[in-house]
Amino acid sequence: MSGLYPNDAARAENFKINAPVMHFVNSKEMSKHVGRVIDHDLKANKVWVQFPIGDKMSMDPTELIIATPAMGECVVPPVPVEGVINNKVMRLAEALTAAKTDITMEDYRNNKLASNVAHRFATDKVDKICADISECKKASMSDLETYNALYPKYANTCSDSFIRSTIERVYEDIA
């Protein structure tokens, strides 16, 4: 791609990942914000750009200008180029995994989401409540005193029966 100005024959591969770019609206108007190239869609000849004032956008390469330092600094942090899994590769891997397990892509994504939520709940809540219950047991508190002490802390995210059963199980395991 020659020069800074928009090129009618611009290709997505001409824009390097993390290159600072500006949106060229017309010959009299240009975006004031400097964005950063975060990905390419070579098949569709589109460039994914992250601007500081919005979300990621898929743009035609003929609408972009490579920004120089004189045009302004790009405040969008660069994406790590090494070790990043491309979105297309990720979708292909998900499709292959779903095909091997004989489920639909929607079911696969729902299972993956459920697994992530369960893991986060287990690490964020279960580990913390068990540690708090252990501390109460070490302080020689009864199970009712432990319940009264911990209920206000965990009532928003855990059910009453979950808190009671967890206290009961931890007290049985420690005893």
N, C-alpha and C positions, 0 to 999 in steps of 0.2 A: 504494500500500500504506500503510495507516494505522498509525502508531506503530511500536514496536519489536517487538511481540509477533507470533508466527506468525499468519498470516492464512490461513484455510482456502481462500480464493479467490486466493491469491497466484499471480502469473504470472511466468514466467522473465524477461520483458522489464522487470519492475519492479526487477530487480537490475542495477545498473550495473557495467560492467567495472571491476575494482580496488576495488570496495566491500568493506570489512571485514565479515565475517559470522561468526556462531557457529551451531553445530548445536544445534537445540532437540530434545531427546530426548523429554521429557514435561514435565508441569507442575512436577515436582520435580527434574528433572535436565536439565542443559545442559552442552555441551562446555566444557572449560576453555580450549581453544585458539581463537584468532581466526584464521580463514582469509581468503582473498582470492578474489573472483569473477574467474575468468580467461576464461570463455566462456559462451555460452548455446546451448541447443538448443531453439529456439522451437517446432519442430514437435512434439517430444516433451515440451515444457514442463519441461525440466530445466536446471539451472544447474551449470556445472563450477566446482568450488571446489578451491583448493590450500591444504592445511593444512600447518603447519610440521612436523608429525610423520609425514607420510605422502605418498602420491602424490596425483595429481589424482583427484577423485571427482565423479561425476555425481549430483546430489542433487535431490530434489523441492523446489521453492521453498516449499512449506508447512512444511518442516522447518528453514528457515533464519530467523535473526533478524539484522537489520542491527545490527552492533556499534557501540557508542559508545566514545569514548576512555576513559570510566570503566570499561568492561568489560575493557580491556587493549589493548595495542598489537599490531598485526599485524606479524610479523617476516618474512613472505613478501614478497619484492620485487615491486613492481608490474610488470605486463606493459605494454609500450609499446602504446598504442592506435593510434597512427598507423603505417601501413605494415605492419601485421601481416596475413598472409594467413590467413583463416579456414580451419579444417580442412575444412569442407564445400566451399569454393572450391578448395582444394588437391586434394581427392578428385575433384572434377568435372574439373579441369584434367588430372589423371592419366588419368581415364577417356577424355576427349576425345583426348588424345595417343595412348593405346593403341588407340583405335578408328581413328584416322587412319593408324597404322602397321600395322594389321591383326594385332595380337598381343593376347594375353590380358592382363588386369590383373596377374596373377601374374608373367608373363614380363616385363612392363614394369617392375615393381618390382624383380625380380631383376637386370635390366639396369641399372637406376638404381643399385642397391646395388653391383654390380660396378664400375660407372664411378666411384663415389665411393671405393671401396677402392683401385682402380688409381690414381686421382688422388692420394690420400693417400700411397700407397706411393711414387709418383714424386716427390712434393715432399718427403716426409720422409726417404726412404732414398736414392734415386738421386742427388738433388742433393747430399746430404751425402757420400756415398761418392765421387762424382766430385770434389768439392772436396778431400777428404782425399787422393785419389790424385794430384791435381794438386800438392798441397803436397809429397808424397813425391817426385814427379818433379823439382820445383824444388830439392829437397834432394839431388838426384843419387843417389837410391836406385834400385837395380835393381828389376825387376818382382817378383823373388822376395822381396827385402827388404820391398817394399811389401806384398806378400801376407802375410808374417809379421807385419808391424806392424798391419795392418788386420783380419786374420781374427778375433782375439779380440773386437774391437769390434762386428763385424757378423755373427758366426757365429750368434747367436740368431735373427736376423730374415732373413738372406739365405743362400741355398744356396752351397755351395762353388763350383759351376760359375758361378753368377752373379757372385761376387766375382772369380774368375779372368778371366771374359770381360770384365767391366767394366774391370779393370786393363789387360787386353790392348788394349781399344778406346781407352781414354784415352791410353795410352802411344803407340799408333799415331797418334792425332789430334794429340798434342802434338809428336811427332817430325817 
